[in-house]
């Protein structure tokens, strides 16, 4: 995909639809000189700057210029306002496209600029910004953004949007440790959506978030009870590989239109590209929900969890390989690696870990290294197993700063503690468990005490976040 074009070409397109451009075109159509139009109203130089978009005329001056050119003042102003709106829409689409390309820094910068200035896309920008914040574990910022959105009176006329933001708010509450409030809010939201006979993805996503909250509250049977609805809703979802290619083609036309200064055409093409991307996002989101449901089965359903997880993984392979986003493919390789370990096949687990790193390096290094540590331990290579466990510790330690009582904070440390214990590294196991307990809100962070002889560890089956 090509990069964002939100600089000079966009400004050029906006100028062509501006008040000045309209006045200039009317003057040329009438065969009038700058001096003819400016006489008695403004200087020739000032009128030239208005036409070039370098100055904005006051309402009184605009009225006189429009009258001299035989134009309707209100129509000229309306066209200018439309140009500003199109420019904002174009910037919003550029931010969305940057996020699609994996450039979250640029995307957030553009979303932030649109979210903090009055515009027709301000709500969309704030909503997108909150998702980036939650995705990057900036949970308090995401919570603040969601609360600010709910305070906006516009949502009184947009009930489905308001419910969507409330589900998002419940997810953010859970991630900062307010599990009880999250479960209570989600119960009310699910009841409201079911009362409306809502069959959208929002209801299923609300149930998934509630399952996460039950897991965090150690209410595992309640979490498992929600999985059937999630699996049923996502069972027949397939991603369409041609959607992405079509989206790229429309975006290329958008770029060409911008280069030609055609802002209207650019927005028309980018709307089509973004609509296709949103369809892909929906399919990928449903696949991620299905993968997470499989992980919950594997971890918390002692009777049929592994087999059910295996069946889900097999049913999703055609949808994932080559067609889905990197995050979905990475989730499936992680599940496959965990299943391989459960089957006693460490070699296959190592292969799956390699594929996971190829698909989505960086953030998932800690999870693939955990897989490798356990696989090397099964192969009898204790030194390599310890080295991989220490690699995990160095990878996730920076996340300690500013984190409190959050599942995504506590869980990796719990699993790492289990790995160190199994490897006989009791001091490191206790160190990791102390950090995990801090994340769970059980004990304050502080100096290590004397570790118990056999600290209780949590099982280390897979889960997805």
C-alpha positions in Angstrom: 0.0 0.0 0.0 1.1 3.5 -0.6 1.7 6.1 2.1 -0.5 8.8 3.4 -1.1 11.9 1.3 -2.4 14.5 3.7 -0.1 17.4 2.8 0.1 19.7 -0.2 -2.2 17.7 -2.6 -5.0 17.7 0.0 -4.6 21.4 0.6 -4.6 22.0 -3.1 -7.8 20.1 -3.5 -9.5 22.0 -0.7 -8.4 25.4 -2.2 -10.0 24.4 -5.5 -13.3 24.2 -3.7 -12.8 27.2 -1.5 -14.5 30.6 -1.5 -11.5 32.1 -3.4 -11.6 29.5 -6.1 -15.3 30.1 -6.6 -14.8 33.8 -6.8 -11.9 33.4 -9.3 -13.9 31.1 -11.5 -16.9 33.4 -11.6 -14.6 36.4 -12.5 -12.9 34.5 -15.3 -16.3 33.2 -16.6 -17.5 36.9 -16.7 -14.3 38.0 -18.4 -13.6 40.5 -15.6 -10.2 41.7 -14.4 -9.1 41.7 -10.8 -9.3 45.5 -10.8 -12.9 45.3 -12.1 -14.0 43.1 -9.2 -11.9 44.7 -6.5 -12.8 48.4 -7.2 -14.3 50.1 -4.2 -14.3 46.9 -2.1 -10.7 45.7 -1.5 -7.2 46.2 -3.0 -6.3 44.2 -6.1 -3.5 42.4 -4.1 -5.9 41.5 -1.4 -8.5 40.1 -3.9 -5.7 38.1 -5.5 -4.8 36.6 -2.1 -8.5 35.7 -1.5 -8.6 33.9 -4.8 -5.5 32.0 -4.0 -6.8 30.9 -0.6 -4.2 33.0 1.3 -6.9 35.2 2.9 -10.4 34.6 4.1 -12.9 37.4 3.3 -15.1 38.8 6.1 -18.9 38.3 5.6 -19.3 41.9 4.6 -16.5 41.8 1.9 -17.8 38.3 0.7 -21.3 39.8 0.3 -20.0 42.7 -1.9 -17.7 40.5 -4.0 -20.5 37.9 -4.6 -23.0 40.6 -5.5 -20.5 42.2 -8.1 -20.0 38.8 -9.7 -23.7 37.9 -9.7 -23.2 35.0 -7.2 -25.4 33.9 -4.3 -23.4 34.6 -1.1 -24.9 31.7 0.8 -24.1 29.3 -2.1 -20.4 30.4 -2.1 -20.1 29.9 1.6 -21.8 26.5 1.5 -19.4 25.3 -1.1 -16.5 26.4 1.0 -17.9 24.6 4.1 -18.2 21.5 2.0 -14.6 21.8 1.0 -13.5 21.9 4.6 -15.7 18.9 5.4 -14.3 16.9 2.5 -10.8 17.8 3.7 -11.6 16.4 7.2 -13.0 13.2 5.7 -9.9 12.8 3.6 -7.7 13.2 6.6 -9.8 10.7 8.6 -9.5 8.1 5.8 -5.7 8.7 5.7 -5.5 8.0 9.4 -7.5 4.8 9.0 -5.3 3.7 6.1 -2.1 4.5 8.1 -3.5 2.2 10.9 -4.2 -0.5 8.3 -0.6 -0.3 7.1 0.6 -0.8 10.7 1.7 2.8 11.1 0.0 3.4 14.5 2.1 6.5 15.3 1.0 8.4 12.2 -2.6 7.1 12.6 -2.8 8.3 16.2 -1.3 11.7 15.3 -4.0 12.3 12.6 -6.8 10.9 14.8 -5.7 13.2 17.7 -5.7 16.3 15.5 -9.2 15.5 14.2 -10.4 14.6 17.7 -9.4 17.8 19.3 -10.8 20.2 16.6 -14.4 20.9 15.7 -15.2 19.0 12.6 -17.8 16.6 11.0 -15.5 13.6 11.7 -14.6 14.5 15.3 -16.6 11.6 16.8 -15.2 9.1 14.4 -11.7 10.2 15.2 -12.2 10.0 19.0 -13.7 6.5 18.6 -10.8 5.3 16.5 -8.3 6.9 18.9 -9.9 5.0 21.9 -9.4 1.7 20.0 -5.7 2.4 19.4 -5.3 3.3 23.1 -6.9 0.1 24.3 -5.1 -2.0 21.8 -1.7 -0.6 23.0 -2.7 -1.2 26.7 -3.0 2.5 27.5 -6.1 1.5 29.4 -6.6 4.7 31.5 -6.4 6.9 28.4 -8.8 4.6 26.6 -11.2 4.8 29.6 -11.0 8.6 29.6 -11.7 8.8 25.9 -14.7 6.4 26.2 -16.2 8.4 29.0 -15.8 11.7 27.1 -17.5 10.1 24.1 -20.5 9.0 26.3 -20.8 12.6 27.6 -21.3 13.9 24.1 -25.1 14.7 23.6 -24.9 13.4 20.0 -25.3 9.9 21.2 -28.8 10.5 22.5 -29.9 10.2 18.9 -27.5 7.3 18.1 -28.5 4.5 20.6 -26.5 1.7 18.9 -23.3 3.8 18.9 -23.9 4.6 22.6 -24.3 0.9 23.4 -21.1 0.1 21.5 -19.2 2.7 23.5 -20.6 1.3 26.7 -19.3 -2.2 25.8 -15.9 -0.6 25.0 -16.1 1.2 28.4 -16.8 -2.1 30.2 -13.8 -3.7 28.4 -11.6 -0.7 29.6 -12.9 -1.0 33.1 -12.0 -4.7 33.2 -8.5 -4.0 32.0 -7.9 -1.5 34.8 -9.1 -4.1 37.4 -12.7 -3.0 37.9 -14.0 -6.4 37.1 -17.1 -6.3 39.2 -18.3 -3.1 37.6 -17.4 -4.5 34.1 -19.5 -7.6 34.7 -22.4 -5.7 36.1 -22.4 -3.2 33.2 -22.1 -6.0 30.6 -25.0 -7.9 32.1 -27.2 -4.8 31.7 -25.9 -4.2 28.1 -26.4 -7.8 27.0 -29.9 -7.8 28.4 -30.7 -4.6 26.5 -29.3 -5.9 23.3 -31.2 -9.2 23.6 -34.4 -7.3 24.4 -33.9 -5.4 21.2 -33.4 -8.7 19.4 -30.1 -7.4 18.3 -28.2 -9.9 16.1 -25.2 -7.8 15.3 -21.6 -8.5 16.2 -22.0 -6.1 19.2 -24.0 -8.6 21.2 -21.5 -11.4 20.6 -18.6 -9.1 21.4 -20.3 -8.0 24.6 -20.5 -11.7 25.6 -16.8 -12.2 24.8 -15.8 -9.3 27.0 -18.0 -10.7 29.7 -16.3 -14.0 29.4 -12.9 -12.2 29.8 -14.2 -10.5 32.9 -15.4 -13.8 34.4 -11.9 -15.2 33.8 -10.3 -12.3 35.5 -12.7 -12.8 38.4 -11.8 -16.5 38.5 -15.4 -17.4 37.6 -14.4 -19.9 34.9 -17.7 -21.9 34.6 -19.5 -18.6 33.9 -16.9 -17.8 31.2 -17.2 -21.2 29.5 -21.1 -20.9 29.5 -20.8 -17.9 27.2 -18.6 -19.7 24.6 -21.3 -21.5 22.7 -23.0 -18.2 21.6 -19.6 -16.8 20.5 -18.7 -20.0 18.5 -22.1 -20.2 16.9 -22.0 -16.6 15.7 -18.5 -16.9 14.3 -18.7 -20.4 12.8 -19.2 -19.5 9.1 -17.1 -16.4 8.9 -14.6 -16.3 6.1 -12.3 -13.5 5.0 -12.2 -12.6 1.4 -8.7 -12.2 0.0 -9.9 -10.1 -3.0 -11.3 -7.5 -0.6 -7.8 -6.2 0.3 -6.7 -6.1 -3.4 -9.8 -4.1 -4.3 -9.2 -1.7 -1.4 -5.7 -1.1 -2.6 -6.9 -0.4 -6.1 -9.5 2.2 -4.9 -6.8 3.8 -2.6 -4.5 4.1 -5.6 -7.2 6.0 -7.4 -7.6 8.2 -4.4 -3.9 9.1 -4.5 -4.1 9.9 -8.2 -7.1 12.2 -7.6 -5.3 14.0 -4.8 -2.3 14.5 -7.1 -4.6 16.1 -9.6 -6.2 18.3 -6.9 -9.6 16.6 -7.2 -10.7 16.4 -3.6 -14.2 15.2 -4.4 -12.9 12.3 -6.4 -10.3 11.5 -3.7 -13.0 11.2 -1.1 -15.3 9.2 -3.3 -12.5 6.6 -4.0 -11.2 6.6 -0.4 -14.8 5.9 0.9 -14.9 2.8 -1.2 -11.5 1.7 -0.1 -12.3 2.2 3.6 -15.7 0.4 3.2 -13.8 -2.7 2.0 -11.3 -2.4 4.8 -14.1 -2.2 7.4 -15.6 -5.3 5.9 -12.2 -7.0 6.3 -11.9 -5.7 9.9 -15.3 -7.2 10.7 -14.3 -10.6 9.3 -10.9 -10.5 11.1 -12.6 -9.4 14.4 -15.0 -12.4 14.2 -12.1 -14.7 13.5 -10.2 -13.3 16.5 -13.3 -13.8 18.7 -13.5 -17.4 17.5 -9.8 -18.0 18.2 -10.2 -16.5 21.7 -13.2 -18.7 22.4 -11.1 -21.7 21.4 -8.3 -20.6 23.8 -10.9 -20.3 26.6 -12.1 -23.8 25.8 -8.6 -25.2 25.9 -7.8 -23.6 29.2 -11.0 -23.7 31.2 -13.1 -26.5 29.9 -11.6 -29.7 31.5 -14.1 -32.1 29.9 -13.9 -31.3 26.2 -11.8 -28.2 25.9 -8.8 -29.5 24.0 -10.8 -31.4 21.5 -13.2 -28.5 21.0 -10.2 -26.2 20.5 -8.7 -28.6 18.0 -11.9 -28.7 16.0 -12.1 -24.9 15.9 -8.5 -24.6 14.8 -9.1 -27.1 12.0 -12.3 -25.4 10.9 -10.5 -22.0 10.7 -7.4 -23.0 8.8 -8.9 -22.3 5.3 -10.0 -18.9 6.5 -6.7 -18.0 8.1 -3.9 -19.2 5.8 -3.0 -16.4 3.3 -6.3 -14.6 3.7 -6.6 -13.2 7.2 -4.8 -10.4 8.9 -1.4 -11.0 10.6 -3.0 -10.9 14.1 -5.5 -13.6 13.3 -2.8 -15.8 11.7 -0.5 -15.2 14.7 -3.3 -16.2 17.0 -3.8 -19.5 15.1 -0.1 -20.4 15.1 0.0 -19.7 18.9 -3.0 -22.0 19.4 -1.5 -24.7 17.1 1.8 -24.5 19.1 -0.1 -24.9 22.4 -2.0 -27.9 21.0 1.3 -29.4 19.9 2.7 -29.1 23.4 -0.5 -30.7 24.8 0.0 -33.6 22.3 3.6 -34.0 23.5 5.1 -32.9 20.2 7.7 -30.2 21.0 9.2 -30.2 17.5 5.9 -29.2 16.0 5.5 -26.6 18.7 8.9 -25.1 17.8 8.0 -24.9 14.1 4.7 -23.2 15.0 6.6 -20.7 17.2 8.9 -19.9 14.2 5.9 -19.3 12.0 4.4 -17.0 14.7 7.5 -14.8 14.8 7.5 -14.6 11.0 3.9 -13.5 10.9 3.9 -11.0 13.7 7.2 -10.3 15.3 7.8 -8.0 18.2 4.8 -8.0 20.5 4.4 -11.8 20.3 8.0 -12.6 21.0 7.2 -13.3 24.6 4.5 -15.8 23.8 6.6 -17.6 21.2 9.5 -17.7 23.6 7.3 -19.2 26.2 6.4 -21.9 23.8 10.0 -22.5 23.0 11.0 -22.7 26.6 8.4 -25.4 27.3 9.3 -27.2 24.1 13.1 -27.3 24.9 12.2 -28.5 28.4 10.3 -31.4 26.9 13.3 -32.2 24.7 15.6 -32.2 27.7 17.5 -29.1 26.8 17.2 -27.3 30.1 19.8 -24.6 29.3 17.9 -23.5 26.2 14.6 -23.6 28.1 16.0 -21.3 30.8 17.5 -18.9 28.2 14.1 -18.6 26.5 12.3 -18.0 29.8 14.8 -15.2 30.7 14.2 -13.8 27.2 10.5 -13.6 28.0 11.3 -11.8 31.3 13.4 -9.2 29.6 10.8 -8.7 26.9 7.8 -8.1 29.2 9.5 -6.3 32.1 9.2 -2.8 30.6 5.4 -3.2 30.9 5.6 -3.1 34.7 5.9 0.7 34.9 2.5 2.3 35.5 0.5 -1.0 35.4 -1.9 -2.1 38.1 -4.5 -4.8 38.5 -4.8 -5.7 34.8 -5.2 -9.2 33.2 -2.8 -8.4 30.3 -0.3 -7.4 32.9 -0.6 -10.4 35.3 -1.1 -13.3 33.0 2.3 -13.4 31.2 4.0 -13.3 34.6 1.9 -16.1 36.0 2.7 -18.3 33.1 6.4 -17.3 33.3 6.4 -18.2 37.0 5.1 -21.6 36.2 7.8 -22.2 33.6 10.6 -21.2 36.0 9.1 -23.4 38.7 9.0 -26.4 36.3 12.6 -25.7 35.4 13.6 -25.7 39.1 14.4 -21.9 39.1 12.5 -21.2 42.3 13.9 -17.7 43.0 13.0 -16.5 39.5 9.6 -18.2 39.8 8.8 -16.4 43.0 10.0 -13.1 41.5 7.6 -13.5 38.6 4.7 -14.5 40.8 5.2 -11.5 43.0 4.9 -9.3 39.9 1.8 -11.2 38.7 0.2 -10.8 42.1 0.8 -7.1 41.9 -1.0 -7.1 38.5 -3.9 -9.1 40.0 -4.2 -6.6 42.8 -3.5 -9.2 45.5 -0.4 -7.6 47.0 1.4 -4.2 46.7 4.6 -3.9 44.8 7.5 -3.9 47.1 10.7 -5.8 48.0 10.7 -9.5 47.8 10.0 -11.4 50.9 11.0 -15.0 51.7 9.4 -17.2 49.1 7.3 -20.1 50.2 8.6 -23.5 49.5 6.1 -24.3 46.8 4.3 -21.2 45.5 0.9 -21.9 44.0 1.0 -21.3 40.3 -1.7 -20.9 37.7 -1.9 -23.3 34.8 -0.2 -22.3 31.6 -2.6 -23.2 28.8 -3.1 -20.7 26.1 -5.2 -17.6 26.1 -5.4 -14.7 23.7 -5.6 -11.0 24.4 
